[in-house]
Amino acid sequence: MNNRKGSVKVISFITICMMLLSLSPVYAASSPSSLLEADWEIDQLVEEMRDTWLGSTIKKEEMTGKVVEFNMHIDEIEHELIDGTTAVAWAFGLEGQPATVPGPTLRAREGDLVKIHLQNNTTQPHSLHSHGITSLDELNDGVPHVTGAYIMPGDSFTYEFVVKEAGTHWYHCHVQTSLHQDMGMYGALIIEDTEEPTWDKEFVNIVDEWDTLRDPSDAAAKPEYNYFVVNGKAGSAVPDMLVEKDEIARVRLINAGFESHSLHLHGTHFLVTHKDGYLLPRPYNADTINIAPGETYDVFVKGREGTWPWHDHNSLAVTNDGVYPGGMIMHMRGSGEDPFDPDREVVRLPIEGEIHGHSDHANLSVGDPAFILRKMEINSGKWKSASAKERKALHAANQKLGTSIGGIYNVKTGDWIYSTGNPTVIPAVPEAEAPSIGIELGAMKAPVIIKNAVEVDAKVGNAVAFDATAPAQSVKGNIVEVDLEAKKAMLEVNGELREVWTFNGSVPAPTIRVHQGDTVRINLTNKDKDMSHGLDFHAGQMDMGTFHQAIEPGAQMTFEFKANYPGVFYFHCSADPVIGHIANGMFGAVIVDPPGYEPKDKEYVIIQNEWYGEDAGMDEWIEGAPVAVAFNGIPSQYMDKPLTAKAGEDIRFYFVNAGINDFSAWHIIGQIFDTVYLDGNPDNGLEGVQTQLVPPGGAIITDLKAPEAGDYLMLTHQMNEAMRGGLGLLRIVE
């Protein structure tokens, strides 16, 4: 009866379609069996059940000998369902990574020995039940009131089992299941068979419901679900699935919730091939599939151009707190671009909820990274015995696969570097023999990793003086790596030495400069022994779960984003309360140079901020009555130490308003800016501007041809702020 291992290799996608059309029997068994034939009888079933493995100890000959270990932890987190909507969650995470909803996807192969080391960092008892795995003994089943044991707060436990059941499975906490599972304690458990995948992409989608008002201390309360999620996200926060035209994708569907859902795909259909990890006796076409709590299905779908919704056909589940559209809605895209033309067609506008699927901000998913790594591994193996023509194609395929999950290929060593750390060692398709197989090397430059693009000042004591001169351009490369330290320092403000909170001992933080398209990797170490700190980079586009994480004293974390847009951007501490961390000095600027940009003769960075009393708290910060305003941390400092340029030089100002509350009216008395670029984007140019309004958290670039010799007053034309220190001199010399 254990006919899970079907034959995705033996039966191709096209063959399956032909079988469906001809209604011929489908034979796909890993051992001699009649149960996958179109016709079978009860006596055959009983006979096979007597001889077929159904649980119990795995035979040695069925083991791979490979041990797959996962070091995991359980934490209480604030989980964001969609922008602005969060809920308390209990969640699983991998060592060195934050806990998430859903938990990390765990992958092993049929016959592997799996070890899951689980540490409970919460105040509640928990467990981990591997749903659908029948090779468990009672101790490792993870159902404490029947089998296994509770993992008490602060304790850990190791689950061990050999996996026999190739297929789509999942895991979840089985303590007060109706509560703990509802709080986000679940994840996918994928057991691969020993055959090579012939499909192109693979997605894992877990559906669930959420009651954002549920009190976790009241386990008996009946939930009233108001958000419906896919992989922990609702509505427009669910990433689109990129399945290009004619690609074949395997989509693993899991229902980790407590309601049934009717998932419907527009514009095409899918082939249903597996249920609960078992290969179906006969695959079937469908555009809607009903998935009950605890069920899993595998479906295969062929990509086509356009953007197509895939949603629960129960419209209530396609709402966010009752507002349609939202909730349990995915989209399939045939390309990364949206073919919809609003100038040619009727404009699509949301009447109630957020529009999605065609919007520029929508995130794209290229599939499960672990599956992509396996495809690369297979290609690497084939490369060794392939012809020159085949090698070129395999190399090109691996370039596409590797870069799709953030990989950087080193042409000299043949190694891949992944931005999130390589989860498994994958041999690259060798490049050493590239000249002999005709691969053009020009398009595959080795990455330049710039270590310590911002130098860390090791001194403890007074703050380091901020250099208003814009830093030199970084070396062009794929990755720019920056080390930041959160620490306290002493800074003189209005004649009084006060404690400030800093990045690298400087207020503002040292300016970071990169190229458009670079991946920016920030290593933040919290050297403040008293409080947590974090980061928010306006130059990056990512959910708050990526940044906005509290880094505890003594801890270190790496953040990463891609600089997609050129310009000048604000960054600041994101730890709670954000308003207080900014008010005490934790902010800076990121310059992203567009392709081909040539620096001006003189370039300066000016960051305006407000200072409040050293003992100020939330009331004073919200009230918004600063005791001083500063350009680059020190009120009026450029009155005594003017910024300089020579007459006729081209000057560029990178101006950022760090707030926390007031707008800035950036102006130079006696001058008119030749060009102003909103957010610094070269596409956002304004000419002949006398004064430019900059909101808190906003930024601009202003260009000016240096006038004749003399002193010119730079200030915010919001005069009360200028009188508090928001001014300085630009000195032009012959």
Salt bridges, closest charged atoms under 4 A:
GLU62 OE2 - LYS164 NZ 2.83
GLU69 OE1 - HIS117 NE2 2.66
ASP75 OD2 - HIS73 ND1 2.46
ASP141 OD1 - HIS129 ND1 3.31
ASP182 OD2 - ARG214 NH1 2.61
GLU192 OE2 - ARG107 NH1 2.64
GLU192 OE1 - ARG109 NE 3.66
GLU192 OE1 - ARG374 NH1 3.27
GLU202 OE2 - ARG107 NH2 2.38
GLU202 OE2 - ARG252 NE 2.64
GLU209 OE2 - HIS261 NE2 2.70
ASP240 OD1 - HIS331 ND1 3.72
ASP240 OD2 - ARG333 NE 2.58
ASP240 OD1 - HIS356 NE2 3.03
GLU244 OE1 - LYS400 NZ 3.58
ASP246 OD2 - LYS245 NZ 3.53
GLU247 OE1 - LYS201 NZ 3.29
ASP276 OD2 - LYS275 NZ 2.72
ASP287 OD1 - HIS264 ND1 3.64
GLU295 OE2 - LYS275 NZ 2.85
ASP298 OD2 - ARG250 NH2 2.74
ASP298 OD2 - ARG252 NH1 3.37
ASP312 OD2 - HIS261 ND1 2.52
ASP338 OD2 - ARG348 NH2 3.52
ASP341 OD2 - ARG344 NE 3.94
GLU345 OE2 - ARG344 NH2 2.93
ASP368 OD2 - ARG107 NE 2.78
GLU377 OE1 - ARG109 NH2 3.12
GLU431 OE1 - HIS395 NE2 3.10
GLU433 OE1 - ARG391 NH1 2.99
GLU481 OE2 - LYS451 NZ 3.33
GLU481 OE1 - ARG521 NH1 3.77
ASP483 OD1 - LYS451 NZ 3.79
GLU485 OE1 - LYS487 NZ 3.71
GLU485 OE2 - LYS527 NZ 3.29
ASP528 OD2 - LYS488 NZ 2.60
ASP528 OD2 - HIS533 NE2 2.90
ASP530 OD2 - LYS488 NZ 3.59
ASP536 OD2 - HIS538 NE2 3.98
ASP536 OD2 - HIS548 NE2 3.24
ASP536 OD2 - HIS572 NE2 3.32
GLU560 OE1 - ARG521 NE 2.76
ASP593 OD2 - ARG513 NE 2.82
GLU603 OE1 - ARG513 NH1 2.96
GLU649 OE1 - LYS602 NZ 3.86
ASP650 OD1 - LYS705 NZ 2.89
ASP703 OD1 - ARG652 NE 2.71
ASP711 OD1 - ARG731 NE 2.78
GLU721 OE1 - ARG724 NH1 2.90
